Amino acid sequence: MSSVLNLFLYNYQEKKRFLEERLSSGLVNHYSFSQVKVPQKAVAFLEANQEYINEYKYIHSVSETYFRGRIADDWKSIRSLVPSHTKSILDIGSGIGGINLFLFHALDKPLITFVDKAKREQNGIIYDVIAAGEELLSLNKVPSEKIIGLDASSEQLMSDLKKHTYDFVLSTRALAFTFPYSLYKNVLKESVNSRGVLVTDIVKTENQKVLEKDKLLTDRFSSDGMPSSQKVLAEIEDDFSAKAKIVFETKRFIRIAIQKA
């Protein structure tokens, strides 16, 4: 009986220790996933994405899969990397910007600037992703004056971005992943504040097997003429005058965090 009790106590302590370690650092999510209200524009965009349809399609709604899957995973990986003093956030390649909802409520009401194509086609239908993102944030208690949605296709994009400075820049599966880092290089050099942090994913263009099997990447570029992930990493480190930290690595990309000197 005592051995069973000891085993129970040991397992309990181990689980408690694991949870404490997992939650010991970084931002606290003050806005639970169950509270999220998802507008129809955002739902329609998510439902047109085959990746979300295929995942848990018989168990959860598409929007629930998006928030409890992709956004929850991203939150876990970045929450300890966001500067606590953050007053301004830039999300490049944001989609509907679900992660920004949790960043806003975890921080002291920062200005949220998010960038994506205002018009994105999926399954033959064109969606206004910027409008969907703005509505999602507004519906979930983010004031309109704290939201700036910018069209990635706009000729004024770079000059609009340079109107502000940023303490935290996030770009998951976008910058240096589906489009080159060089597109936003000057903005990041000029507009990220000292001690500001960039978190981004760098695609492994040198991995031919990944490019051959991944339609998402091969539709956008091939490895011909594209720098390797190590070269892109070195360029980012040079621009930020700092050493990057590898948050995690997959067969497709490395996720890095770097704090500007």
Backbone as a ProteinNet text record, in pm:
[ID]
protein_1_A
[PRIMARY]
MSSVLNLFLYNYQEKKRFLEERLSSGLVNHYSFSQVKVPQKAVAFLEANQEYINEYKYIHSVSETYFRGRIADDWKSIRSLVPSHTKSILDIGSGIGGINLFLFHALDKPLITFVDKAKREQNGIIYDVIAAGEELLSLNKVPSEKIIGLDASSEQLMSDLKKHTYDFVLSTRALAFTFPYSLYKNVLKESVNSRGVLVTDIVKTENQKVLEKDKLLTDRFSSDGMPSSQKVLAEIEDDFSAKAKIVFETKRFIRIAIQKA
[TERTIARY]
82.6	0	86.6	192.9	280.7	353.1	390.9	459.7	367.2	239.6	141.5	122.9	113.8	98.1	219.7	336.8	459.3	465.8	421.5	421.3	323.4	207.4	107.1	162.6	225.1	281.2	392.9	473.6	583	528	428.6	368.5	304	238	174.2	278	389	494.2	560	577.6	638.3	549.7	419	325.8	322.6	324	322.8	449.4	564	691.2	691.3	639.7	634.4	550.9	433.5	346.6	410.3	474.8	538.7	651.6	730.6	840	785.8	678.2	622.4	563.8	511.5	444	525.7	651.4	729	776.7	791.1	843.1	753.8	765.3	692.1	556.6	485.9	356.8	251.1	154.7	40.3	-77.3	-143.6	-257.4	-380.8	-417.1	-532.5	-663.9	-653.3	-773.1	-777.6	-864.1	-863.7	-920.3	-880.9	-927.1	-1078.8	-1137.6	-1282.6	-1357.8	-1289.7	-1352.8	-1356.8	-1275.7	-1258.4	-1387.7	-1422.5	-1534.6	-1477	-1518.8	-1463.3	-1568.3	-1544.7	-1643.3	-1653.7	-1764.9	-1790.5	-1685.4	-1633.8	-1529.7	-1406.7	-1368.7	-1253.1	-1283.3	-1403.2	-1443.2	-1439.5	-1493.8	-1496.6	-1356.1	-1264.9	-1126.3	-1060.8	-1080.6	-1021.9	-1080.5	-1210.5	-1276.1	-1232.6	-1177	-1128.5	-985.6	-923.3	-786.5	-788.9	-742.3	-749.4	-675.7	-570	-492.4	-576.5	-659.8	-745.2	-861.8	-910.9	-1022.6	-981.5	-859.8	-813.7	-784.1	-744.3	-704.9	-825.7	-847.8	-958.5	-1094.6	-1113.8	-1237	-1363.4	-1349.4	-1468.5	-1484.4	-1391.9	-1394.6	-1422.4	-1350.1	-1360	-1401.9	-1450.6	-1475.1	-1340.9	-1342.1	-1217.9	-1155.6	-1236.8	-1181.7	-1124.2	-1186.1	-1133.6	-1000	-989	-863.2	-753.7	-787.4	-690.6	-638.6	-728.4	-685.6	-623.6	-684.5	-632.7	-514.3	-494.6	-381.7	-271.3	-281	-172.6	-142.8	-245.1	-220.1	-169.8	-224.5	-178.8	-32.6	6	145.5	239.2	197.8	279.9	293.9	184.6	187.6	289.2	289.4	382.7	527.3	553.5	691.9	741.7	650.1	696.2	675.3	591.1	547.4	662.9	771.5	885.6	984.3	955.9	1049	1004.7	880.2	824.1	868.9	931.2	971.1	849.1	860	746	709.3	804	778.3	715.1	680.5	633	511.8	527.8	419.6	371.3	449.6	414.7	458.9	365.8	389.9	371.1	458.9	443.6	436.6	329.6	311.7	312.6	415.9	433	383.6	289.5	229.8	135.8	48	-31	-148.3	-198	-326.6	-432.9	-524.9	-627.3	-576	-450.2	-384.8	-428.6	-464.3	-513.5	-416.9	-287.7	-188.4	-186.2	-219.6	-214.9	-321.5	-430.3	-536	-482.6	-405.5	-352.5	-236.1	-155.8	-47.3	-103.3	-208.8	-267.8	-314.3	-385.1	-442.4	-339.7	-226.9	-121.8	-29.7	-19.6	65.3	-19	45.8	-24.4	-82.1	-178.1	-253	-162.1	-74.5	16.6	-55.7	9	-39.3	-8.9	-110.2	-94.2	-93.7	18.1	25.5	43.1	-48.8	-34.9	-42.3	36.5	53	20.4	-64	-91.2	-154	-180.7	-248.8	-396	-443.9	-585.3	-674.5	-631.9	-707.5	-627.9	-677.6	-611.2	-710.4	-665	-752.4	-729.2	-837.8	-834.2	-953.5	-924.9	-1029.6	-1118	-1054.3	-1127.4	-1206.2	-1196.6	-1268.7	-1167.4	-1195.1	-1105.8	-1155	-1065.1	-1099.1	-1022.3	-1087.2	-1022.2	-968.7	-843.3	-784	-764.6	-729.5	-710.1	-840.8	-950.9	-1081.8	-1120.8	-1092.8	-1125.3	-1043.7	-914.6	-828.5	-871.3	-906.6	-952.1	-1080.6	-1170.9	-1297.6	-1275.3	-1183.7	-1151.9	-1100.1	-1005.8	-949	-1054.2	-1130.5	-1232.2	-1337.7	-1377	-1479.8	-1432.1	-1298.5	-1240.9	-1169.5	-1234.7	-1198.8	-1065.1	-1025.1	-908.5	-961.8	-937	-991.1	-940.6	-1024.2	-989.7	-865.3	-842.4	-724.3	-594.2	-605.6	-488.1	-462.8	-538	-528.6	-489.3	-382.8	-343.8	-325	-415.6	-404	-352	-243.7	-180.7	-174.6	-206.7	-205.5	-62.2	-16.1	120.2	143.5	35.8	47.1	51.5	33.6	28.5	166.1	169.1	294.5	344.3	253.8	288.6	328.6	333	351.9	475.4	591	714.6	716.2	666.9	662.5	560.9	449.8	351.7	411.4	488.6	550.5	651.3	720.8	824.5	767.9	636.4	573.5	574.9	603.4	604.3	734.3	761.5	871.4	811.2	890.4	835.3	926.4	860.5	932.6	935.6	836.3	829.9	778.7	854.3	815.5	801.7	687.3	658.1	625.7	681.7	647.6	660.8	550.4	552.3	514.8	598.8	578.7	552.5	629.4	610.2	745.2	792.2	918.7	1034.1	1111.3	1222.2	1172.5	1041	981.3	912.5	804.6	738.8	772	842.7	895.4	1026.1	1114.5	1250.9	1257.5	1353.5	1381.7	1413.9	1476.3	1521	1407.4	1283.9	1169.8	1146	1171.5	1145.3	1273.8	1384.1	1514.9	1532	1505.7	1526.9	1432.2	1307.7	1211.7	1259.5	1306.5	1349.9	1475.6	1566.7	1688.5	1657.3	1560.9	1533.2	1426.2	1331.5	1212	1198.3	1285.5	1281.8	1363.9	1303	1369.8	1487.3	1578.8	1687.8	1628.9	1678.9	1629.4	1498.1	1456.7	1338.7	1371.1	1269.2	1287.9	1217.3	1284.8	1225.9	1218	1101	1083.9	1035.5	1110.1	1070.6	1115.1	1059.9	1092.3	1172	1284.5	1370.2	1360.7	1311.3	1294.3	1430.6	1438.9	1563	1565.8	1603.9	1605.8	1711.6	1807.6	1911.4	1863.2	1746.6	1692.3	1603.8	1662.6	1591	1470.2	1481.8	1371.6	1248.9	1272.8	1162.3	1094.1	1174	1117.6	1040.2	1089.8	1024.4	890.2	879.1	758.1	656.9	700.2	613.9	561.7	437.6	378.7	370.3	347.5	340.1	465	579.8	705.6	740.6	720.6	759.4	673.1	551.4	466.3	522.8	603.7	652.1	795.9	881	1017.7	1085.8	1193.7	1277.6	1407.7	1494.7	1622	1720.5	1689.9	1780.5	1796.1	1916.4	1943.1	1899.5	1836.8	1792.6	1901.6	1928.4	2032.9	1989.4	2085.7	2056.4	2006.4	1946.3	1896.1	2010.2	2127.3	2241.1	2285.6	2277.7	2314.1	2212.3	2083.6	1980.2	1996.1	2024	2045	2161.3	2269.3	2386.5	2353.1	2269.3	2230.3	2145.7	2052.7	1968.6	2054.7	2148	2236.2	2320.1	2363.3	2440.2	2353.1	2228.6	2137.5	2100.6	2090.8	2050.4	2169.7	2290.4	2413.8	2403.5	2352.1	2329.9	2331.8	2334.1	2332.6	2191.7	2145	2009.9	2006.5	1890.6	1865.2	1773.5	1806.2	1718.2	1613.5	1488.1	1378.8	1347.4	1331.5	1320.4	1347.4	1360	1395.4	1310.5	1263.1	1190.3	1261.8	1207.3	1265.3	1248.8	1145.8	1114.8	1182.3	1198.5	1247.8	1309.5	1378.7	1422.1	1349.9	1300.7	1239.5	1345.2	1370.3	1473	1414.7	1483.8	1452.9	1581.4	1572.5	1691.5	1653.4	1734.1	1709.3	1809.1	1757.5	1841.4	1933	2056.7	2154.2	2120.6
-119.9	0	125.7	124.4	239.7	265.3	157.7	174.2	237.1	197.6	256.5	404.7	436.8	575.1	658.9	602	672.9	699.9	600.2	615.7	725.6	727.7	830.7	969.9	982.8	1111.5	1155.1	1057.3	1088	1141.1	1072.2	1114.8	1252.9	1274.5	1403.8	1515.4	1492.7	1593.4	1620.1	1513.6	1528.8	1612.8	1585.2	1662.8	1807.9	1829.4	1964.4	2038.5	1971.4	2033	2069.1	1978.5	2003.3	2127.3	2137.6	2252.3	2381.9	2377.8	2497.6	2543.7	2448.2	2482.6	2540.8	2480.9	2525.1	2665.6	2699.7	2827.3	2928.2	2893.5	2976.1	3106.4	3113.1	3234.8	3279.3	3406.5	3457	3514.6	3556.6	3620.4	3522.6	3577	3498.1	3529.8	3425.8	3444.5	3481.3	3610.2	3657.3	3640.6	3592.4	3579	3434.9	3354.4	3211	3181	3066.1	3025.7	3010.2	2973.6	2955.2	3088.4	3199.9	3331.9	3389.2	3335.6	3396.6	3392.9	3508.9	3518.4	3532.2	3443.5	3441.8	3490.4	3604.9	3657.9	3571.1	3582.4	3497.4	3514.7	3635.8	3657.6	3571.3	3564.6	3483.9	3335.2	3294.4	3153.8	3109.1	3193	3159.8	3143.3	3231.1	3221.6	3093.8	3060.9	2939	2814.5	2815.9	2698.3	2672.9	2775.1	2757.5	2703.5	2694.2	2645.3	2494.5	2418.6	2272.7	2214.8	2284.1	2236.6	2231.4	2334	2336.5	2239.1	2221.6	2130.1	1986.2	1951.3	1813.2	1777.1	1875.3	1847.8	1846.1	1732.1	1716.3	1750	1725.5	1772.3	1707.1	1590.9	1526.6	1554.6	1631.4	1653	1798.7	1890.9	2031.9	2116	2234.4	2329.8	2377.9	2434	2482.2	2592.8	2685.4	2794.6	2743.9	2642.4	2585.6	2516.9	2448.3	2384.3	2488.5	2600.1	2708.6	2763.3	2793.6	2855.5	2755.5	2638.1	2541.6	2461.9	2470	2401.7	2499.5	2562.5	2649.3	2765.3	2841.2	2958.2	2918.1	2812.7	2766.6	2723.8	2654	2610.6	2729.6	2826.7	2946.2	3023	3031.9	3102.9	3040.5	2909	2840.2	2868.6	2880.5	2897.1	3040.3	3140.2	3278.8	3350.7	3297.6	3372.4	3416.4	3341.3	3378	3467.9	3498.5	3576.7	3721.2	3750.6	3884.4	3977.8	4091.1	4186.1	4234.1	4233	4271.2	4418.8	4500.5	4643.2	4675.8	4573.9	4593.2	4685.8	4792.1	4887.9	4884.7	4821.5	4818.9	4687.1	4621.8	4489.9	4498.1	4428.7	4413.9	4265.6	4225.4	4085.7	4083.1	4020.6	4015.4	3881.1	3884.3	3761.1	3702.3	3786.8	3755	3660.9	3649	3583.9	3665.9	3601.1	3675.5	3726.1	3694.3	3756.1	3707.3	3581.3	3529.2	3545.2	3531	3539.6	3679.5	3781.5	3919.3	3947.8	3875.4	3889	3855.9	3748.1	3705.1	3791.1	3838.1	3930	4059.9	4111.3	4237	4226	4119.6	4106.3	4063.6	4007.1	3968.2	4085.4	4180.2	4297.1	4417.4	4534.8	4655.1	4729.4	4664.9	4724.5	4786.2	4706.4	4758.1	4790.1	4871.8	4897	4774.4	4723.1	4603.4	4644	4620.9	4640.7	4504.3	4467.6	4337.7	4353.6	4271	4282.2	4149.9	4156.1	4039.7	4092.7	4003.6	4044.8	4068.6	4186.7	4217	4122.2	4086.9	3994.2	3866.1	3758.3	3628.3	3527.3	3452.1	3354.8	3215.6	3150.5	3011.2	2937.9	2828.5	2747.9	2831.4	2924.5	3004	3120.2	3142.8	3253.1	3352	3482.7	3585.9	3635	3636.7	3677.6	3803.4	3892.9	4012.9	3979.1	3938.6	3890.2	4003.8	4122.3	4236.2	4271.5	4276.5	4307.3	4201.2	4074.5	3966	3977.7	4012.6	4028.6	4145.2	4256.4	4374	4343.3	4271.8	4237.8	4140.3	4044.7	3948.6	4019.7	4111	4183.8	4271.4	4345.4	4435.1	4358.5	4243.2	4162	4106	4102.1	4045.6	4152.3	4269.9	4374.9	4442.5	4448.8	4528.8	4657.6	4774.5	4901.6	4929.9	4991.6	5018.3	5104.4	5195.2	5281.7	5206.1	5081.4	4998.8	4898.4	4910.4	4814.8	4886.3	4839.6	4888.7	4767.8	4750.8	4642.4	4697.6	4640.3	4691.2	4583.4	4625.7	4535.4	4516.1	4392	4361.5	4399	4413.3	4446.8	4597.6	4677.6	4822.4	4879.8	4976.4	5043.9	5129.8	5164.6	5249	5169.4	5037.6	4953	4991.2	4996.9	5020.1	5157.2	5258.2	5391.8	5395	5322	5313.8	5243	5138.3	5065.8	5152.4	5237.5	5320.7	5439.6	5453.9	5559.3	5525.2	5398.5	5353.1	5278.8	5260.5	5173.4	5055.2	4947.8	4823.2	4760.6	4711	4640.8	4490.4	4442.1	4298.2	4276.6	4198.4	4165.1	4013.9	3970.4	3828.4	3795.7	3684.7	3640.2	3488.7	3419.4	3273.1	3221.5	3134.3	3072.5	3178.3	3287.1	3395.1	3455.1	3557.1	3622	3521.6	3515.4	3420.6	3275.9	3261.9	3128	3118.2	3194.3	3193.5	3316.6	3411.8	3524	3570.1	3632.3	3661.7	3762.5	3742.6	3835.8	3974.6	3979.9	4107.3	4206.3	4157.5	4245.6	4342.3	4296.8	4378.9	4417.6	4388.3	4411.1	4555.5	4653.3	4793.4	4839.7	4794.5	4830.1	4778.4	4654.7	4595.7	4664	4701.2	4769.3	4907.4	4977.2	5115.2	5130.4	5037.4	5060.2	4970.8	4872.2	4791.8	4864.9	4887.9	4961.2	4884.3	4956.2	4891.8	4800.9	4681.1	4574.6	4515.2	4555.8	4493.8	4353.3	4270.9	4128.9	4091.5	4013.7	3953.7	3803.5	3746	3601.1	3566.6	3483.5	3447.2	3305.4	3251.9	3116.7	3125.5	3056.1	3057.4	2921.8	2923	2798.1	2739.6	2608.2	2539.8	2518.1	2622.5	2612.6	2514.5	2483.8	2387.6	2243.5	2223	2087.9	2055.4	1994.7	1965.9	1876	1779.9	1685.9	1759	1856.3	1933.9	2014.2	2081.2	2163.8	2080.8	1961.5	1875.8	1823.8	1799.5	1739.6	1842.3	1965.9	2065.5	2163.1	2146.2	2231.1	2377.3	2399.3	2534.7	2614	2547.6	2616	2617.3	2504.8	2499.2	2589.7	2619.6	2712.4	2854.5	2885.1	3021.5	3041.6	2946.7	2958.3	2822.7	2812	2692.9	2731.5	2636.1	2663.7	2733.1	2738.2	2801.3	2949.1	2990.4	3130.6	3178.3	3092.9	3131.4	3098.2	3188.7	3161.5	3052.5	2984.5	2881.7	2946.1	2865.8	2918	2976.7	2919.7	2970.3	3108	3130.9	3261.9	3368.1	3332.1	3425.5	3457.3	3354.5	3374	3469.7	3451.3	3538.1	3682.6	3701.3	3835.5	3904.3	3829.4	3885.4	3923.9	3837.6	3866.4	3991.4	4009	4128	4253.7	4245.5	4360.2	4399.5	4301.1	4327.1	4343.1	4321.7	4330	4245.1	4124.6	4035.7	3890.2	3800.6	3657.3	3604.1	3528.3	3472.5	3345	3320.5	3196.2	3110.3	2984.6	2892	2840.2	2877.5	2838.8	2691.3	2648.3	2506	2487.4	2362.4	2331.3	2214.9	2225.4	2116.8	2082.8	1989.2	1956.6	2071.4	2154	2261.9	2393.4	2423.1	2555.2	2555	2666.5	2692.7	2818.3	2814.5	2933.6	2999.5	3127.8	3198.2	3317.4	3358.7	3481.8	3560	3690.9	3774.8	3910.1	3956.9	4086.7	4188.4	4299.7	4401.2	4467.3	4485.2	4548	4695.1
0	0	0	82.4	91	-41.2	-111.8	-240.1	-344.3	-341.2	-432.8	-402.1	-273.9	-231.8	-271.4	-250.1	-286.8	-437.5	-514.6	-660	-700.6	-635	-664.2	-632.6	-514.3	-474.6	-567.6	-610.9	-702.5	-835.3	-889.5	-1016.6	-1004.3	-887.6	-864.2	-861.5	-789	-778.6	-914.3	-992.5	-1123.9	-1215.4	-1213.6	-1295	-1250.5	-1119.3	-1065.7	-1106.5	-1096.1	-1134.2	-1281.9	-1364.8	-1509.7	-1541	-1477.9	-1502.2	-1454	-1338.4	-1285.1	-1376.4	-1428.8	-1518.5	-1648.3	-1697.2	-1824	-1812.4	-1696.6	-1678.9	-1598.2	-1568.9	-1477.3	-1538.2	-1671.2	-1732	-1846.6	-1879	-1994.2	-1958.4	-2061.8	-2044.2	-1995.4	-1923.3	-1878.2	-1969	-2017.2	-2106.3	-2025	-2028.2	-1951.3	-2027.8	-2150.9	-2234.9	-2282.8	-2222.4	-2250.4	-2388.9	-2441.7	-2573.6	-2578.9	-2466.2	-2463.9	-2474.3	-2446	-2451.9	-2593.5	-2683.4	-2814.7	-2895.8	-2950	-3042.1	-3183.3	-3272	-3407.6	-3506.5	-3572.4	-3668.4	-3792.2	-3863.3	-3978.5	-4087.7	-4105.3	-4206.4	-4178.5	-4051.9	-4013.7	-4027.2	-3987.9	-4000.4	-4146.7	-4235	-4377.5	-4433.4	-4392.7	-4439	-4389.5	-4262.2	-4205.7	-4270.7	-4295.7	-4353.8	-4498	-4562.6	-4699.3	-4702	-4584.4	-4574.3	-4549.9	-4646.4	-4640.7	-4520.1	-4478.7	-4363.9	-4237.9	-4216.7	-4098.5	-4111.9	-4234.6	-4256.9	-4226.2	-4267.4	-4251.1	-4106.5	-4026.4	-3889	-3796	-3732.2	-3637.4	-3697.3	-3825	-3888.7	-3833.7	-3769.5	-3714.2	-3564.6	-3507.1	-3363.2	-3327.3	-3392.3	-3357	-3476.9	-3447.7	-3554.1	-3607.2	-3726.5	-3786.5	-3701.2	-3653.4	-3573.3	-3440.9	-3382.4	-3258.8	-3284.7	-3397.3	-3434.9	-3451.8	-3514.4	-3537.4	-3405	-3311.2	-3186.5	-3090	-3075	-2979	-3034.4	-3165.9	-3227.7	-3260.1	-3375.4	-3422.7	-3327.5	-3287.5	-3203.7	-3065	-3007.6	-2876.5	-2882.7	-2988.8	-3003.8	-3020.8	-3102.4	-3121.1	-2989.5	-2916.3	-2788	-2693.5	-2685.1	-2595.5	-2633.6	-2763.8	-2807.5	-2797.4	-2791.9	-2790.9	-2658.4	-2571.2	-2452.4	-2362.5	-2359.7	-2276.4	-2350	-2477.7	-2559.8	-2577.8	-2544.2	-2566.2	-2454.4	-2487.1	-2382.1	-2302.6	-2172.2	-2087.9	-2104.6	-2152.8	-2170	-2305.4	-2382.3	-2519.1	-2527	-2606.3	-2630.4	-2775.1	-2862.3	-3003.9	-3065.6	-3136.9	-3195.8	-3346.8	-3420	-3564.7	-3596.9	-3663.2	-3705.2	-3857.5	-3914.8	-4060.1	-4112.4	-4206.1	-4256.3	-4153.6	-4102.3	-3983.1	-4005.7	-4131.1	-4149.4	-4078.2	-4007.6	-3934.4	-3800	-3767.6	-3652.2	-3516.9	-3504	-3376.8	-3261.2	-3286.2	-3177.8	-3116.5	-3197.6	-3148.7	-3043.3	-3051.1	-2951.8	-2812.8	-2802.5	-2672.8	-2628.1	-2724.4	-2690.4	-2632.9	-2694	-2648.2	-2503.3	-2470.7	-2337.2	-2233.1	-2277.3	-2182.8	-2150.5	-2244.3	-2226	-2182.4	-2175.9	-2132.3	-2252.6	-2318.7	-2430.3	-2537.8	-2598.4	-2700.5	-2831.2	-2914	-3048.7	-3133.6	-3203.8	-3286.3	-3433.7	-3502.4	-3646.9	-3711.2	-3799.2	-3864.9	-4016.1	-4084.6	-4229.1	-4296.6	-4398.8	-4483.5	-4612.4	-4704.4	-4826.4	-4794.7	-4829.2	-4803.4	-4882.3	-5000.6	-5083.5	-5101.6	-5042.4	-5057	-5112.6	-5213.1	-5278.5	-5221.3	-5186.4	-5141.7	-5200.9	-5268.6	-5332.4	-5425.2	-5496	-5593.5	-5538.4	-5407.9	-5345.1	-5288	-5304.1	-5253.6	-5117.7	-5020.4	-4884.3	-4846.4	-4775.7	-4723.5	-4584.3	-4580.4	-4455.8	-4355.5	-4404.9	-4315.5	-4244	-4319.9	-4259.8	-4158.2	-4190.1	-4097.1	-3969	-3982.5	-3865.5	-3778.3	-3841.7	-3766.7	-3689.8	-3753.7	-3688.3	-3573.1	-3592.8	-3486.6	-3362.7	-3382	-3268.2	-3201.2	-3280.6	-3225	-3146.1	-3197.9	-3133.4	-2999.8	-2982.6	-2860.4	-2776.3	-2768.3	-2673	-2699.6	-2827.1	-2863.6	-2926.3	-2866.5	-2918.7	-3060.1	-3140.3	-3280.3	-3293.1	-3197.8	-3205.6	-3178.3	-3132.9	-3107.9	-3222	-3331.2	-3442.1	-3570.6	-3633.2	-3765.3	-3856.9	-3951.7	-4049.4	-4180.8	-4232.7	-4354.2	-4461.8	-4584.5	-4699.4	-4747.6	-4751.8	-4795.5	-4940.9	-5018.6	-5160.4	-5186.6	-5082.9	-5099.2	-5131.7	-5223.1	-5257.3	-5141.2	-5051.2	-4937.4	-4813.1	-4825.9	-4707.9	-4626.9	-4690.9	-4616.6	-4549.7	-4619.5	-4558.8	-4444.2	-4457.1	-4348.3	-4226	-4249.8	-4139	-4064.6	-4137.7	-4076.9	-3999.1	-3998	-3917.8	-3769.6	-3738.5	-3599.7	-3569.9	-3441.7	-3401	-3325.7	-3311.8	-3260.1	-3153.9	-3048.8	-2942.5	-2966.1	-3039.6	-3066.4	-3208.5	-3285.3	-3422.2	-3432	-3483.2	-3495.8	-3641.3	-3689.3	-3824.4	-3830.1	-3801.1	-3802.2	-3940.2	-3994.8	-4126.2	-4234.2	-4230.1	-4327.9	-4367.6	-4293.2	-4323.6	-4317.8	-4427.9	-4443.3	-4454.7	-4472.4	-4487.6	-4623.5	-4644	-4774.6	-4857.4	-4800.5	-4879.4	-4815	-4893.9	-4847.5	-4732.2	-4647.4	-4538	-4592.4	-4708.6	-4765.7	-4789.8	-4805.5	-4830.5	-4714.5	-4591	-4473.1	-4400.2	-4460.7	-4398.6	-4349.1	-4435.8	-4399.3	-4288.8	-4294.8	-4189.8	-4054.4	-4052.2	-3926.1	-3872.9	-3962	-3919.2	-3862.2	-3922.6	-3885.5	-3777.1	-3771.3	-3689.9	-3567.5	-3551.6	-3429.2	-3323.4	-3208.9	-3101.4	-3044.3	-2982.7	-2909.9	-2803.1	-2792.9	-2703.7	-2753.4	-2873.1	-2934.8	-2982.1	-2993.9	-3025.9	-3155.1	-3236.9	-3357.3	-3338.4	-3365.4	-3370.1	-3510	-3580.3	-3716.1	-3749	-3856.6	-3902.7	-4031.9	-4036.9	-4155	-4224.1	-4348.3	-4420.8	-4457.3	-4456.5	-4492.9	-4644.3	-4717	-4863.2	-4911.1	-4826.2	-4865.7	-4857.1	-4796.6	-4781.9	-4902.1	-5003.6	-5128.4	-5107	-5017.3	-4994.2	-4939.3	-4851.5	-4795.6	-4904.7	-4990	-5095.4	-5196	-5227.7	-5326.4	-5276.6	-5146.6	-5091.5	-5041.1	-5022.1	-4959.4	-5063	-5105	-5208.2	-5163.9	-5033.4	-4981.7	-5016.8	-5009.9	-5036.8	-5184.6	-5253	-5393.9	-5480.4	-5436.7	-5510.7	-5508.8	-5408.5	-5390.5	-5435.6	-5408.9	-5458	-5455.1	-5532.5	-5528.1	-5460.7	-5441.7	-5374.9	-5468.1	-5597.6	-5693.4	-5662.7	-5632.3	-5606	-5468.9	-5389.7	-5257.1	-5155.6	-5062.6	-4962.6	-4865.8	-4809.2	-4710.4	-4581.6	-4495.9	-4368.3	-4285.7	-4295.5	-4218.3	-4267.8	-4398.1	-4453.4	-4412.7	-4415.3	-4373.2	-4224.8	-4145.6	-4002.1	-3977.3	-4052.6	-4037.1	-4074.5	-4176.7	-4218.5	-4111.3	-4052.5	-3946.2	-3826.4	-3789.9	-3676.9	-3703.1	-3826.8	-3863.2	-3853.1	-3900.6	-3896.8	-3753.9	-3665.4	-3527.5	-3433.8	-3487.3	-3408.3	-3282.1	-3299.8	-3185.5	-3232.5	-3137.4	-3164.8	-3146.3	-3243.7	-3236.7	-3152.9	-3096.3	-3023.8	-3108.5	-3124.6	-3196.1	-3097.5	-3122.1	-3032.6	-3049.3	-3174.9	-3206.9	-3355.2	-3396	-3534.3	-3584	-3708.3	-3773.1	-3904	-3979	-4108.5	-4207.7	-4186.4	-4280.3	-4245.6	-4115.9	-4078	-3939.4	-3909.6	-3773.3	-3725.2	-3602.8	-3542.6	-3455.2	-3481.3	-3407.3	-3332.9	-3227.9	-3155.7	-3143	-3167.1	-3157.5	-3098.7	-3005.9	-2940.7	-2993.8	-3043.5	-3106.6	-3003.3	-3042.6	-2951.4	-2929.1
[MASK]
+++++++++++++++++++++++++++++++++++++++++++++++++++++++++++++++++++++++++++++++++++++++++++++++++++++++++++++++++++++++++++++++++++++++++++++++++++++++++++++++++++++++++++++++++++++++++++++++++++++++++++++++++++++++++++++++++++++++++++++++++++++++++++++++++++++

